[in-house]
């Protein structure tokens, strides 16, 4: 079942193009590139990068990281706007 935003963007191609243009610009920012590189390094270090084990490195409130199921890590931030 598709989410509400997916349904919206399927119906409104112009809005999708605006969103994609923004995302493309945002993802090029040096701070975002650095963030992704650091997370990928941590995943490599822990041996979970690209091996299909369904684990993510999750940020803890104190600033550290821990291994966590992808579904738990990614679901926590849904709907926060």
mmCIF file of the N, C-alpha and C atoms, coordinates in Angstrom:
data_MODEL
# 
_entry.id   MODEL 
# 
loop_
_atom_site.group_PDB 
_atom_site.id 
_atom_site.type_symbol 
_atom_site.label_atom_id 
_atom_site.label_alt_id 
_atom_site.label_comp_id 
_atom_site.label_asym_id 
_atom_site.label_entity_id 
_atom_site.label_seq_id 
_atom_site.pdbx_PDB_ins_code 
_atom_site.Cartn_x 
_atom_site.Cartn_y 
_atom_site.Cartn_z 
_atom_site.occupancy 
_atom_site.B_iso_or_equiv 
_atom_site.pdbx_formal_charge 
_atom_site.auth_seq_id 
_atom_site.auth_comp_id 
_atom_site.auth_asym_id 
_atom_site.auth_atom_id 
_atom_site.pdbx_PDB_model_num 
ATOM 1   N N  . UNK A 1 1  ? 0.843  -1.171 0.000   1.00 0.00 ? 1  UNK A N  1 
ATOM 2   C CA . UNK A 1 1  ? 0.000  0.000  0.000   1.00 0.00 ? 1  UNK A CA 1 
ATOM 3   C C  . UNK A 1 1  ? 0.893  1.241  0.000   1.00 0.00 ? 1  UNK A C  1 
ATOM 4   N N  . UNK A 1 2  ? 0.566  2.166  -0.861  1.00 0.00 ? 2  UNK A N  1 
ATOM 5   C CA . UNK A 1 2  ? 1.371  3.376  -1.008  1.00 0.00 ? 2  UNK A CA 1 
ATOM 6   C C  . UNK A 1 2  ? 1.005  4.393  0.066   1.00 0.00 ? 2  UNK A C  1 
ATOM 7   N N  . UNK A 1 3  ? 2.016  5.158  0.480   1.00 0.00 ? 3  UNK A N  1 
ATOM 8   C CA . UNK A 1 3  ? 1.790  6.199  1.477   1.00 0.00 ? 3  UNK A CA 1 
ATOM 9   C C  . UNK A 1 3  ? 1.049  7.374  0.846   1.00 0.00 ? 3  UNK A C  1 
ATOM 10  N N  . UNK A 1 4  ? 0.574  8.272  1.680   1.00 0.00 ? 4  UNK A N  1 
ATOM 11  C CA . UNK A 1 4  ? -0.162 9.447  1.202   1.00 0.00 ? 4  UNK A CA 1 
ATOM 12  C C  . UNK A 1 4  ? 0.735  10.327 0.336   1.00 0.00 ? 4  UNK A C  1 
ATOM 13  N N  . UNK A 1 5  ? 2.001  10.488 0.746   1.00 0.00 ? 5  UNK A N  1 
ATOM 14  C CA . UNK A 1 5  ? 2.898  11.329 -0.045  1.00 0.00 ? 5  UNK A CA 1 
ATOM 15  C C  . UNK A 1 5  ? 3.190  10.698 -1.405  1.00 0.00 ? 5  UNK A C  1 
ATOM 16  N N  . UNK A 1 6  ? 3.316  9.383  -1.453  1.00 0.00 ? 6  UNK A N  1 
ATOM 17  C CA . UNK A 1 6  ? 3.540  8.699  -2.721  1.00 0.00 ? 6  UNK A CA 1 
ATOM 18  C C  . UNK A 1 6  ? 2.364  8.926  -3.661  1.00 0.00 ? 6  UNK A C  1 
ATOM 19  N N  . UNK A 1 7  ? 1.173  8.792  -3.126  1.00 0.00 ? 7  UNK A N  1 
ATOM 20  C CA . UNK A 1 7  ? -0.029 9.014  -3.943  1.00 0.00 ? 7  UNK A CA 1 
ATOM 21  C C  . UNK A 1 7  ? -0.080 10.451 -4.449  1.00 0.00 ? 7  UNK A C  1 
ATOM 22  N N  . UNK A 1 8  ? 0.260  11.400 -3.593  1.00 0.00 ? 8  UNK A N  1 
ATOM 23  C CA . UNK A 1 8  ? 0.246  12.812 -3.971  1.00 0.00 ? 8  UNK A CA 1 
ATOM 24  C C  . UNK A 1 8  ? 1.219  13.073 -5.112  1.00 0.00 ? 8  UNK A C  1 
ATOM 25  N N  . UNK A 1 9  ? 2.447  12.588 -4.974  1.00 0.00 ? 9  UNK A N  1 
ATOM 26  C CA . UNK A 1 9  ? 3.459  12.858 -5.989  1.00 0.00 ? 9  UNK A CA 1 
ATOM 27  C C  . UNK A 1 9  ? 3.177  12.124 -7.293  1.00 0.00 ? 9  UNK A C  1 
ATOM 28  N N  . UNK A 1 10 ? 2.482  11.005 -7.248  1.00 0.00 ? 10 UNK A N  1 
ATOM 29  C CA . UNK A 1 10 ? 2.081  10.324 -8.483  1.00 0.00 ? 10 UNK A CA 1 
ATOM 30  C C  . UNK A 1 10 ? 1.071  11.158 -9.263  1.00 0.00 ? 10 UNK A C  1 
ATOM 31  N N  . UNK A 1 11 ? 0.216  11.846 -8.545  1.00 0.00 ? 11 UNK A N  1 
ATOM 32  C CA . UNK A 1 11 ? -0.810 12.676 -9.184  1.00 0.00 ? 11 UNK A CA 1 
ATOM 33  C C  . UNK A 1 11 ? -0.275 14.042 -9.583  1.00 0.00 ? 11 UNK A C  1 
ATOM 34  N N  . UNK A 1 12 ? 0.751  14.536 -8.895  1.00 0.00 ? 12 UNK A N  1 
ATOM 35  C CA . UNK A 1 12 ? 1.276  15.882 -9.111  1.00 0.00 ? 12 UNK A CA 1 
ATOM 36  C C  . UNK A 1 12 ? 2.743  15.824 -9.530  1.00 0.00 ? 12 UNK A C  1 
ATOM 37  N N  . UNK A 1 13 ? 2.970  15.559 -10.816 1.00 0.00 ? 13 UNK A N  1 
ATOM 38  C CA . UNK A 1 13 ? 4.327  15.409 -11.333 1.00 0.00 ? 13 UNK A CA 1 
ATOM 39  C C  . UNK A 1 13 ? 5.158  16.684 -11.171 1.00 0.00 ? 13 UNK A C  1 
ATOM 40  N N  . UNK A 1 14 ? 4.530  17.839 -11.315 1.00 0.00 ? 14 UNK A N  1 
ATOM 41  C CA . UNK A 1 14 ? 5.262  19.094 -11.174 1.00 0.00 ? 14 UNK A CA 1 
ATOM 42  C C  . UNK A 1 14 ? 5.804  19.235 -9.752  1.00 0.00 ? 14 UNK A C  1 
ATOM 43  N N  . UNK A 1 15 ? 4.995  18.869 -8.776  1.00 0.00 ? 15 UNK A N  1 
ATOM 44  C CA . UNK A 1 15 ? 5.419  18.934 -7.382  1.00 0.00 ? 15 UNK A CA 1 
ATOM 45  C C  . UNK A 1 15 ? 6.565  17.946 -7.133  1.00 0.00 ? 15 UNK A C  1 
ATOM 46  N N  . UNK A 1 16 ? 6.502  16.787 -7.763  1.00 0.00 ? 16 UNK A N  1 
ATOM 47  C CA . UNK A 1 16 ? 7.566  15.796 -7.629  1.00 0.00 ? 16 UNK A CA 1 
ATOM 48  C C  . UNK A 1 16 ? 8.873  16.339 -8.187  1.00 0.00 ? 16 UNK A C  1 
ATOM 49  N N  . UNK A 1 17 ? 8.802  17.018 -9.328  1.00 0.00 ? 17 UNK A N  1 
ATOM 50  C CA . UNK A 1 17 ? 10.007 17.572 -9.929  1.00 0.00 ? 17 UNK A CA 1 
ATOM 51  C C  . UNK A 1 17 ? 10.628 18.649 -9.037  1.00 0.00 ? 17 UNK A C  1 
ATOM 52  N N  . UNK A 1 18 ? 9.791  19.452 -8.395  1.00 0.00 ? 18 UNK A N  1 
ATOM 53  C CA . UNK A 1 18 ? 10.288 20.471 -7.467  1.00 0.00 ? 18 UNK A CA 1 
ATOM 54  C C  . UNK A 1 18 ? 10.979 19.795 -6.280  1.00 0.00 ? 18 UNK A C  1 
ATOM 55  N N  . UNK A 1 19 ? 10.339 18.769 -5.744  1.00 0.00 ? 19 UNK A N  1 
ATOM 56  C CA . UNK A 1 19 ? 10.915 18.052 -4.610  1.00 0.00 ? 19 UNK A CA 1 
ATOM 57  C C  . UNK A 1 19 ? 12.256 17.411 -4.980  1.00 0.00 ? 19 UNK A C  1 
ATOM 58  N N  . UNK A 1 20 ? 12.305 16.781 -6.150  1.00 0.00 ? 20 UNK A N  1 
ATOM 59  C CA . UNK A 1 20 ? 13.535 16.124 -6.579  1.00 0.00 ? 20 UNK A CA 1 
ATOM 60  C C  . UNK A 1 20 ? 14.662 17.126 -6.804  1.00 0.00 ? 20 UNK A C  1 
ATOM 61  N N  . UNK A 1 21 ? 14.335 18.287 -7.340  1.00 0.00 ? 21 UNK A N  1 
ATOM 62  C CA . UNK A 1 21 ? 15.341 19.322 -7.548  1.00 0.00 ? 21 UNK A CA 1 
ATOM 63  C C  . UNK A 1 21 ? 15.899 19.789 -6.204  1.00 0.00 ? 21 UNK A C  1 
ATOM 64  N N  . UNK A 1 22 ? 15.025 19.968 -5.221  1.00 0.00 ? 22 UNK A N  1 
ATOM 65  C CA . UNK A 1 22 ? 15.465 20.375 -3.881  1.00 0.00 ? 22 UNK A CA 1 
ATOM 66  C C  . UNK A 1 22 ? 16.350 19.298 -3.256  1.00 0.00 ? 22 UNK A C  1 
ATOM 67  N N  . UNK A 1 23 ? 15.914 18.031 -3.335  1.00 0.00 ? 23 UNK A N  1 
ATOM 68  C CA . UNK A 1 23 ? 16.672 16.929 -2.743  1.00 0.00 ? 23 UNK A CA 1 
ATOM 69  C C  . UNK A 1 23 ? 18.059 16.823 -3.376  1.00 0.00 ? 23 UNK A C  1 
ATOM 70  N N  . UNK A 1 24 ? 18.116 16.994 -4.698  1.00 0.00 ? 24 UNK A N  1 
ATOM 71  C CA . UNK A 1 24 ? 19.385 16.911 -5.409  1.00 0.00 ? 24 UNK A CA 1 
ATOM 72  C C  . UNK A 1 24 ? 20.350 17.977 -4.888  1.00 0.00 ? 24 UNK A C  1 
ATOM 73  N N  . UNK A 1 25 ? 19.835 19.180 -4.700  1.00 0.00 ? 25 UNK A N  1 
ATOM 74  C CA . UNK A 1 25 ? 20.652 20.287 -4.196  1.00 0.00 ? 25 UNK A CA 1 
ATOM 75  C C  . UNK A 1 25 ? 21.059 20.030 -2.740  1.00 0.00 ? 25 UNK A C  1 
ATOM 76  N N  . UNK A 1 26 ? 20.115 19.584 -1.923  1.00 0.00 ? 26 UNK A N  1 
ATOM 77  C CA . UNK A 1 26 ? 20.365 19.348 -0.500  1.00 0.00 ? 26 UNK A CA 1 
ATOM 78  C C  . UNK A 1 26 ? 21.403 18.248 -0.298  1.00 0.00 ? 26 UNK A C  1 
ATOM 79  N N  . UNK A 1 27 ? 21.287 17.169 -1.067  1.00 0.00 ? 27 UNK A N  1 
ATOM 80  C CA . UNK A 1 27 ? 22.194 16.035 -0.899  1.00 0.00 ? 27 UNK A CA 1 
ATOM 81  C C  . UNK A 1 27 ? 23.616 16.328 -1.343  1.00 0.00 ? 27 UNK A C  1 
ATOM 82  N N  . UNK A 1 28 ? 23.824 17.417 -2.091  1.00 0.00 ? 28 UNK A N  1 
ATOM 83  C CA . UNK A 1 28 ? 25.158 17.820 -2.517  1.00 0.00 ? 28 UNK A CA 1 
ATOM 84  C C  . UNK A 1 28 ? 25.880 18.636 -1.450  1.00 0.00 ? 28 UNK A C  1 
ATOM 85  N N  . UNK A 1 29 ? 25.155 19.126 -0.455  1.00 0.00 ? 29 UNK A N  1 
ATOM 86  C CA . UNK A 1 29 ? 25.765 19.972 0.570   1.00 0.00 ? 29 UNK A CA 1 
ATOM 87  C C  . UNK A 1 29 ? 26.920 19.230 1.238   1.00 0.00 ? 29 UNK A C  1 
ATOM 88  N N  . UNK A 1 30 ? 28.043 19.907 1.436   1.00 0.00 ? 30 UNK A N  1 
ATOM 89  C CA . UNK A 1 30 ? 29.188 19.254 2.073   1.00 0.00 ? 30 UNK A CA 1 
ATOM 90  C C  . UNK A 1 30 ? 28.850 18.617 3.422   1.00 0.00 ? 30 UNK A C  1 
ATOM 91  N N  . UNK A 1 31 ? 27.976 19.244 4.184   1.00 0.00 ? 31 UNK A N  1 
ATOM 92  C CA . UNK A 1 31 ? 27.618 18.686 5.494   1.00 0.00 ? 31 UNK A CA 1 
ATOM 93  C C  . UNK A 1 31 ? 26.866 17.362 5.354   1.00 0.00 ? 31 UNK A C  1 
ATOM 94  N N  . UNK A 1 32 ? 26.015 17.258 4.340   1.00 0.00 ? 32 UNK A N  1 
ATOM 95  C CA . UNK A 1 32 ? 25.262 16.013 4.121   1.00 0.00 ? 32 UNK A CA 1 
ATOM 96  C C  . UNK A 1 32 ? 26.159 14.913 3.566   1.00 0.00 ? 32 UNK A C  1 
ATOM 97  N N  . UNK A 1 33 ? 27.067 15.285 2.672   1.00 0.00 ? 33 UNK A N  1 
ATOM 98  C CA . UNK A 1 33 ? 28.005 14.310 2.125   1.00 0.00 ? 33 UNK A CA 1 
ATOM 99  C C  . UNK A 1 33 ? 28.855 13.753 3.267   1.00 0.00 ? 33 UNK A C  1 
ATOM 100 N N  . UNK A 1 34 ? 29.342 14.643 4.123   1.00 0.00 ? 34 UNK A N  1 
ATOM 101 C CA . UNK A 1 34 ? 30.165 14.230 5.267   1.00 0.00 ? 34 UNK A CA 1 
ATOM 102 C C  . UNK A 1 34 ? 29.387 13.286 6.183   1.00 0.00 ? 34 UNK A C  1 
ATOM 103 N N  . UNK A 1 35 ? 28.132 13.613 6.440   1.00 0.00 ? 35 UNK A N  1 
ATOM 104 C CA . UNK A 1 35 ? 27.278 12.797 7.299   1.00 0.00 ? 35 UNK A CA 1 
ATOM 105 C C  . UNK A 1 35 ? 27.123 11.393 6.727   1.00 0.00 ? 35 UNK A C  1 
ATOM 106 N N  . UNK A 1 36 ? 26.850 11.304 5.423   1.00 0.00 ? 36 UNK A N  1 
ATOM 107 C CA . UNK A 1 36 ? 26.678 9.992  4.786   1.00 0.00 ? 36 UNK A CA 1 
ATOM 108 C C  . UNK A 1 36 ? 27.970 9.187  4.798   1.00 0.00 ? 36 UNK A C  1 
ATOM 109 N N  . UNK A 1 37 ? 29.094 9.864  4.568   1.00 0.00 ? 37 UNK A N  1 
ATOM 110 C CA . UNK A 1 37 ? 30.393 9.187  4.575   1.00 0.00 ? 37 UNK A CA 1 
ATOM 111 C C  . UNK A 1 37 ? 30.673 8.602  5.960   1.00 0.00 ? 37 UNK A C  1 
ATOM 112 N N  . UNK A 1 38 ? 30.404 9.390  6.991   1.00 0.00 ? 38 UNK A N  1 
ATOM 113 C CA . UNK A 1 38 ? 30.644 8.917  8.362   1.00 0.00 ? 38 UNK A CA 1 
ATOM 114 C C  . UNK A 1 38 ? 29.776 7.703  8.694   1.00 0.00 ? 38 UNK A C  1 
ATOM 115 N N  . UNK A 1 39 ? 28.506 7.746  8.285   1.00 0.00 ? 39 UNK A N  1 
ATOM 116 C CA . UNK A 1 39 ? 27.621 6.618  8.562   1.00 0.00 ? 39 UNK A CA 1 
ATOM 117 C C  . UNK A 1 39 ? 28.053 5.376  7.791   1.00 0.00 ? 39 UNK A C  1 
ATOM 118 N N  . UNK A 1 40 ? 28.462 5.545  6.545   1.00 0.00 ? 40 UNK A N  1 
ATOM 119 C CA . UNK A 1 40 ? 28.925 4.408  5.747   1.00 0.00 ? 40 UNK A CA 1 
ATOM 120 C C  . UNK A 1 40 ? 30.186 3.805  6.362   1.00 0.00 ? 40 UNK A C  1 
ATOM 121 N N  . UNK A 1 41 ? 31.104 4.663  6.827   1.00 0.00 ? 41 UNK A N  1 
ATOM 122 C CA . UNK A 1 41 ? 32.331 4.175  7.473   1.00 0.00 ? 41 UNK A CA 1 
ATOM 123 C C  . UNK A 1 41 ? 31.993 3.337  8.702   1.00 0.00 ? 41 UNK A C  1 
ATOM 124 N N  . UNK A 1 42 ? 31.057 3.828  9.496   1.00 0.00 ? 42 UNK A N  1 
ATOM 125 C CA . UNK A 1 42 ? 30.660 3.105  10.708  1.00 0.00 ? 42 UNK A CA 1 
ATOM 126 C C  . UNK A 1 42 ? 30.030 1.760  10.353  1.00 0.00 ? 42 UNK A C  1 
ATOM 127 N N  . UNK A 1 43 ? 29.204 1.741  9.292   1.00 0.00 ? 43 UNK A N  1 
ATOM 128 C CA . UNK A 1 43 ? 28.603 0.486  8.842   1.00 0.00 ? 43 UNK A CA 1 
ATOM 129 C C  . UNK A 1 43 ? 29.674 -0.489 8.362   1.00 0.00 ? 43 UNK A C  1 
ATOM 130 N N  . UNK A 1 44 ? 30.683 0.012  7.630   1.00 0.00 ? 44 UNK A N  1 
ATOM 131 C CA . UNK A 1 44 ? 31.788 -0.841 7.185   1.00 0.00 ? 44 UNK A CA 1 
ATOM 132 C C  . UNK A 1 44 ? 32.546 -1.396 8.386   1.00 0.00 ? 44 UNK A C  1 
ATOM 133 N N  . UNK A 1 45 ? 32.845 -0.510 9.338   1.00 0.00 ? 45 UNK A N  1 
ATOM 134 C CA . UNK A 1 45 ? 33.607 -0.894 10.527  1.00 0.00 ? 45 UNK A CA 1 
ATOM 135 C C  . UNK A 1 45 ? 32.904 -2.005 11.307  1.00 0.00 ? 45 UNK A C  1 
ATOM 136 N N  . UNK A 1 46 ? 31.600 -1.909 11.377  1.00 0.00 ? 46 UNK A N  1 
ATOM 137 C CA . UNK A 1 46 ? 30.836 -2.915 12.135  1.00 0.00 ? 46 UNK A CA 1 
ATOM 138 C C  . UNK A 1 46 ? 30.506 -4.144 11.305  1.00 0.00 ? 46 UNK A C  1 
ATOM 139 N N  . UNK A 1 47 ? 30.887 -4.145 10.039  1.00 0.00 ? 47 UNK A N  1 
ATOM 140 C CA . UNK A 1 47 ? 30.681 -5.313 9.187   1.00 0.00 ? 47 UNK A CA 1 
ATOM 141 C C  . UNK A 1 47 ? 29.251 -5.504 8.720   1.00 0.00 ? 47 UNK A C  1 
ATOM 142 N N  . UNK A 1 48 ? 28.450 -4.472 8.759   1.00 0.00 ? 48 UNK A N  1 
ATOM 143 C CA . UNK A 1 48 ? 27.055 -4.611 8.389   1.00 0.00 ? 48 UNK A CA 1 
ATOM 144 C C  . UNK A 1 48 ? 26.729 -3.949 7.053   1.00 0.00 ? 48 UNK A C  1 
ATOM 145 N N  . UNK A 1 49 ? 27.707 -3.282 6.447   1.00 0.00 ? 49 UNK A N  1 
ATOM 146 C CA . UNK A 1 49 ? 27.466 -2.557 5.196   1.00 0.00 ? 49 UNK A CA 1 
ATOM 147 C C  . UNK A 1 49 ? 27.298 -3.524 4.032   1.00 0.00 ? 49 UNK A C  1 
ATOM 148 N N  . UNK A 1 50 ? 26.137 -3.511 3.408   1.00 0.00 ? 50 UNK A N  1 
ATOM 149 C CA . UNK A 1 50 ? 25.895 -4.267 2.186   1.00 0.00 ? 50 UNK A CA 1 
ATOM 150 C C  . UNK A 1 50 ? 25.824 -5.767 2.331   1.00 0.00 ? 50 UNK A C  1 
ATOM 151 N N  . UNK A 1 51 ? 25.697 -6.276 3.543   1.00 0.00 ? 51 UNK A N  1 
ATOM 152 C CA . UNK A 1 51 ? 25.661 -7.730 3.687   1.00 0.00 ? 51 UNK A CA 1 
ATOM 153 C C  . UNK A 1 51 ? 24.244 -8.280 3.831   1.00 0.00 ? 51 UNK A C  1 
ATOM 154 N N  . UNK A 1 52 ? 23.245 -7.407 3.798   1.00 0.00 ? 52 UNK A N  1 
ATOM 155 C CA . UNK A 1 52 ? 21.853 -7.863 3.818   1.00 0.00 ? 52 UNK A CA 1 
ATOM 156 C C  . UNK A 1 52 ? 21.368 -8.338 5.172   1.00 0.00 ? 52 UNK A C  1 
ATOM 157 N N  . UNK A 1 53 ? 22.029 -7.948 6.249   1.00 0.00 ? 53 UNK A N  1 
ATOM 158 C CA . UNK A 1 53 ? 21.612 -8.416 7.572   1.00 0.00 ? 53 UNK A CA 1 
ATOM 159 C C  . UNK A 1 53 ? 20.483 -7.584 8.173   1.00 0.00 ? 53 UNK A C  1 
ATOM 160 N N  . UNK A 1 54 ? 20.002 -6.580 7.434   1.00 0.00 ? 54 UNK A N  1 
ATOM 161 C CA . UNK A 1 54 ? 18.877 -5.729 7.865   1.00 0.00 ? 54 UNK A CA 1 
ATOM 162 C C  . UNK A 1 54 ? 19.202 -4.933 9.121   1.00 0.00 ? 54 UNK A C  1 
ATOM 163 N N  . UNK A 1 55 ? 20.469 -4.573 9.290   1.00 0.00 ? 55 UNK A N  1 
ATOM 164 C CA . UNK A 1 55 ? 20.891 -3.772 10.439  1.00 0.00 ? 55 UNK A CA 1 
ATOM 165 C C  . UNK A 1 55 ? 21.365 -2.400 9.964   1.00 0.00 ? 55 UNK A C  1 
ATOM 166 N N  . UNK A 1 56 ? 21.139 -1.394 10.807  1.00 0.00 ? 56 UNK A N  1 
ATOM 167 C CA . UNK A 1 56 ? 21.603 -0.037 10.577  1.00 0.00 ? 56 UNK A CA 1 
ATOM 168 C C  . UNK A 1 56 ? 22.388 0.422  11.796  1.00 0.00 ? 56 UNK A C  1 
ATOM 169 N N  . UNK A 1 57 ? 23.284 1.372  11.578  1.00 0.00 ? 57 UNK A N  1 
ATOM 170 C CA . UNK A 1 57 ? 23.912 2.043  12.705  1.00 0.00 ? 57 UNK A CA 1 
ATOM 171 C C  . UNK A 1 57 ? 22.949 3.149  13.107  1.00 0.00 ? 57 UNK A C  1 
ATOM 172 N N  . UNK A 1 58 ? 22.506 3.112  14.339  1.00 0.00 ? 58 UNK A N  1 
ATOM 173 C CA . UNK A 1 58 ? 21.517 4.060  14.837  1.00 0.00 ? 58 UNK A CA 1 
ATOM 174 C C  . UNK A 1 58 ? 22.176 5.033  15.805  1.00 0.00 ? 58 UNK A C  1 
ATOM 175 N N  . UNK A 1 59 ? 21.790 6.303  15.703  1.00 0.00 ? 59 UNK A N  1 
ATOM 176 C CA . UNK A 1 59 ? 22.311 7.307  16.630  1.00 0.00 ? 59 UNK A CA 1 
ATOM 177 C C  . UNK A 1 59 ? 21.531 7.267  17.936  1.00 0.00 ? 59 UNK A C  1 
ATOM 178 N N  . UNK A 1 60 ? 22.263 7.299  19.040  1.00 0.00 ? 60 UNK A N  1 
ATOM 179 C CA . UNK A 1 60 ? 21.630 7.323  20.361  1.00 0.00 ? 60 UNK A CA 1 
ATOM 180 C C  . UNK A 1 60 ? 21.508 8.765  20.831  1.00 0.00 ? 60 UNK A C  1 
ATOM 181 N N  . UNK A 1 61 ? 20.682 9.003  21.820  1.00 0.00 ? 61 UNK A N  1 
ATOM 182 C CA . UNK A 1 61 ? 20.466 10.361 22.328  1.00 0.00 ? 61 UNK A CA 1 
ATOM 183 C C  . UNK A 1 61 ? 21.735 10.981 22.885  1.00 0.00 ? 61 UNK A C  1 
ATOM 184 N N  . UNK A 1 62 ? 22.604 10.194 23.475  1.00 0.00 ? 62 UNK A N  1 
ATOM 185 C CA . UNK A 1 62 ? 23.834 10.708 24.052  1.00 0.00 ? 62 UNK A CA 1 
ATOM 186 C C  . UNK A 1 62 ? 24.908 11.034 23.028  1.00 0.00 ? 62 UNK A C  1 
ATOM 187 N N  . UNK A 1 63 ? 24.661 10.706 21.752  1.00 0.00 ? 63 UNK A N  1 
ATOM 188 C CA . UNK A 1 63 ? 25.615 11.013 20.708  1.00 0.00 ? 63 UNK A CA 1 
ATOM 189 C C  . UNK A 1 63 ? 26.368 9.808  20.182  1.00 0.00 ? 63 UNK A C  1 
ATOM 190 N N  . UNK A 1 64 ? 26.236 8.675  20.823  1.00 0.00 ? 64 UNK A N  1 
ATOM 191 C CA . UNK A 1 64 ? 26.907 7.464  20.363  1.00 0.00 ? 64 UNK A CA 1 
ATOM 192 C C  . UNK A 1 64 ? 26.098 6.758  19.295  1.00 0.00 ? 64 UNK A C  1 
ATOM 193 N N  . UNK A 1 65 ? 26.559 5.588  18.898  1.00 0.00 ? 65 UNK A N  1 
ATOM 194 C CA . UNK A 1 65 ? 25.845 4.798  17.907  1.00 0.00 ? 65 UNK A CA 1 
ATOM 195 C C  . UNK A 1 65 ? 25.715 3.364  18.392  1.00 0.00 ? 65 UNK A C  1 
ATOM 196 N N  . UNK A 1 66 ? 24.729 2.674  17.824  1.00 0.00 ? 66 UNK A N  1 
ATOM 197 C CA . UNK A 1 66 ? 24.509 1.277  18.137  1.00 0.00 ? 66 UNK A CA 1 
ATOM 198 C C  . UNK A 1 66 ? 23.916 0.598  16.921  1.00 0.00 ? 66 UNK A C  1 
ATOM 199 N N  . UNK A 1 67 ? 24.046 -0.712 16.830  1.00 0.00 ? 67 UNK A N  1 
ATOM 200 C CA . UNK A 1 67 ? 23.411 -1.455 15.745  1.00 0.00 ? 67 UNK A CA 1 
ATOM 201 C C  . UNK A 1 67 ? 21.952 -1.697 16.097  1.00 0.00 ? 67 UNK A C  1 
ATOM 202 N N  . UNK A 1 68 ? 21.094 -1.530 15.105  1.00 0.00 ? 68 UNK A N  1 
ATOM 203 C CA . UNK A 1 68 ? 19.666 -1.662 15.327  1.00 0.00 ? 68 UNK A CA 1 
ATOM 204 C C  . UNK A 1 68 ? 19.015 -2.141 14.038  1.00 0.00 ? 68 UNK A C  1 
ATOM 205 N N  . UNK A 1 69 ? 17.885 -2.796 14.156  1.00 0.00 ? 69 UNK A N  1 
ATOM 206 C CA . UNK A 1 69 ? 17.150 -3.226 12.971  1.00 0.00 ? 69 UNK A CA 1 
ATOM 207 C C  . UNK A 1 69 ? 16.778 -2.012 12.122  1.00 0.00 ? 69 UNK A C  1 
ATOM 208 N N  . UNK A 1 70 ? 16.926 -2.136 10.795  1.00 0.00 ? 70 UNK A N  1 
ATOM 209 C CA . UNK A 1 70 ? 16.588 -1.042 9.884   1.00 0.00 ? 70 UNK A CA 1 
ATOM 210 C C  . UNK A 1 70 ? 15.168 -0.552 10.105  1.00 0.00 ? 70 UNK A C  1 
ATOM 211 N N  . UNK A 1 71 ? 14.254 -1.495 10.265  1.00 0.00 ? 71 UNK A N  1 
ATOM 212 C CA . UNK A 1 71 ? 12.838 -1.128 10.397  1.00 0.00 ? 71 UNK A CA 1 
ATOM 213 C C  . UNK A 1 71 ? 12.591 -0.264 11.626  1.00 0.00 ? 71 UNK A C  1 
ATOM 214 N N  . UNK A 1 72 ? 13.252 -0.567 12.720  1.00 0.00 ? 72 UNK A N  1 
ATOM 215 C CA . UNK A 1 72 ? 13.093 0.222  13.953  1.00 0.00 ? 72 UNK A CA 1 
ATOM 216 C C  . UNK A 1 72 ? 13.735 1.598  13.798  1.00 0.00 ? 72 UNK A C  1 
ATOM 217 N N  . UNK A 1 73 ? 14.959 1.627  13.251  1.00 0.00 ? 73 UNK A N  1 
ATOM 218 C CA . UNK A 1 73 ? 15.703 2.865  13.111  1.00 0.00 ? 73 UNK A CA 1 
ATOM 219 C C  . UNK A 1 73 ? 14.999 3.844  12.171  1.00 0.00 ? 73 UNK A C  1 
ATOM 220 N N  . UNK A 1 74 ? 14.484 3.357  11.064  1.00 0.00 ? 74 UNK A N  1 
ATOM 221 C CA . UNK A 1 74 ? 13.872 4.231  10.069  1.00 0.00 ? 74 UNK A CA 1 
ATOM 222 C C  . UNK A 1 74 ? 12.435 4.593  10.429  1.00 0.00 ? 74 UNK A C  1 
ATOM 223 N N  . UNK A 1 75 ? 11.744 3.709  11.115  1.00 0.00 ? 75 UNK A N  1 
ATOM 224 C CA . UNK A 1 75 ? 10.344 3.976  11.489  1.00 0.00 ? 75 UNK A CA 1 
ATOM 225 C C  . UNK A 1 75 ? 10.242 5.051  12.567  1.00 0.00 ? 75 UNK A C  1 
ATOM 226 N N  . UNK A 1 76 ? 11.250 5.163  13.399  1.00 0.00 ? 76 UNK A N  1 
ATOM 227 C CA . UNK A 1 76 ? 11.210 6.114  14.507  1.00 0.00 ? 76 UNK A CA 1 
ATOM 228 C C  . UNK A 1 76 ? 11.025 7.547  14.035  1.00 0.00 ? 76 UNK A C  1 
ATOM 229 N N  . UNK A 1 77 ? 11.553 7.864  12.865  1.00 0.00 ? 77 UNK A N  1 
ATOM 230 C CA . UNK A 1 77 ? 11.514 9.241  12.390  1.00 0.00 ? 77 UNK A CA 1 
ATOM 231 C C  . UNK A 1 77 ? 10.376 9.531  11.412  1.00 0.00 ? 77 UNK A C  1 
ATOM 232 N N  . UNK A 1 78 ? 9.516  8.582  11.166  1.00 0.00 ? 78 UNK A N  1 
ATOM 233 C CA . UNK A 1 78 ? 8.389  8.811  10.259  1.00 0.00 ? 78 UNK A CA 1 
ATOM 234 C C  . UNK A 1 78 ? 7.362  9.711  10.911  1.00 0.00 ? 78 UNK A C  1 
ATOM 235 N N  . UNK A 1 79 ? 6.790  10.573 10.133  1.00 0.00 ? 79 UNK A N  1 
ATOM 236 C CA . UNK A 1 79 ? 5.701  11.405 10.616  1.00 0.00 ? 79 UNK A CA 1 
ATOM 237 C C  . UNK A 1 79 ? 6.105  12.610 11.440  1.00 0.00 ? 79 UNK A C  1 
ATOM 238 N N  . UNK A 1 80 ? 7.395  12.806 11.660  1.00 0.00 ? 80 UNK A N  1 
ATOM 239 C CA . UNK A 1 80 ? 7.856  13.968 12.420  1.00 0.00 ? 80 UNK A CA 1 
ATOM 240 C C  . UNK A 1 80 ? 8.065  15.137 11.471  1.00 0.00 ? 80 UNK A C  1 
ATOM 241 N N  . UNK A 1 81 ? 7.262  16.162 11.588  1.00 0.00 ? 81 UNK A N  1 
ATOM 242 C CA . UNK A 1 81 ? 7.401  17.330 10.733  1.00 0.00 ? 81 UNK A CA 1 
ATOM 243 C C  . UNK A 1 81 ? 7.112  18.572 11.516  1.00 0.00 ? 81 UNK A C  1 
# 
